[in-house]
Amino acid sequence: MEPTNRKLIRPSLTEMKDPRATKKTTPPDQTNAENFYYLKQMQSKTLMTIVLKDGEILKGVIEWYDKGCLKVNREGDPNLLVFKSNIKYMYKA
């Protein structure tokens, strides 16, 4: 049998000298999943049920949104500007 050349698995000298080279990158602060969800519901004009922290239930279509609030169009009732911090959860009606 002929001896085979085996490659040793070990970090390179630059990785040993520079500890930053082996650190994992941190995930992004924002995934844009929330923006994608709102845009999808706005484009399809989906009727949404929004439950507020105090238990009040709102039904309407999301017209627009920004970082802190949603504008909800309601049929037969006045349109509302709802702060996201007051929303407990929401779902498609």
N, C-alpha and C positions, 0 to 999 in steps of 0.2 A: 504494500500500500504506500502511495505517495503522500507525504504530509501536505495538507491543504493550508492555504493562507487564510487565517481568520482575522476579521476586522474587529478590533475591540470597540465596544460602545462606551464612550466616555465623553464628557463635555469638552469642547475646545477650550483653549487657553483664554480666548477673549470672553467666553461665557463665565469662566471662573473669576476673571478679573473684574468684569462688569456685572454686578448682580441685577441690574435693570434689564439685561438681555433675556433673563429667564422668567421675568414676571409676566403674568397673564394680563391682557388688556381688560380694562373695566368695561362693562356693558354701557351702552348709551343711556343718557338720562331720559330720553324720550323715544318711544318706539313708533309714534304716530298712529297707533292702533285706534286710539280714541278719535282722532281726526278722520281716519278712514271710515269708522263706524258712523259718525255724524254725517259725513258727506253722502254715504250710501243711503241713509234714511231720508236725508233731505231730497236727494235726486229722485227716489222712488215715492216720495210723499207718503211715507208709512205713518199710519196712525199709531202714536206712542202713548203708553200709560206711564205717567211719572208719579212716583210716590215720594212725598216730601218727608222730612224727618219728623214733623209733627203729626204725620198720619194722613194728611190731606192728599187726595188723589186728583191728578190733572190728566185730561186726555186731549191730545192735539197733535199737530204736525210741526216738526222742528223747521223753522224758517231759516234761521242762521244761528251761529254760535261763535263765541270767542273764548279767550282763556278762562274767564270767570263766570260766564252766564250763557243761557240758551233763550232764544225767542221762540215761544210756542204759540202757533195759530190755533185757535179753538173755534169750532163752528157753533154759532149761536151764543157764544160768550166772548168777552173781550180777550184780545191777545195779551200774553203775559211775558214778562222778562223774568226768568227764574235763575237765581244764583245757583251755580253748581254745588256750592258748599251746603245748600239746603236740600239737595236731592239725596234721598236714601237709596233708591234704586229706580230703574226704568226698564220697561220691556215693551215689545210690540203688542199692540192691542188686537 
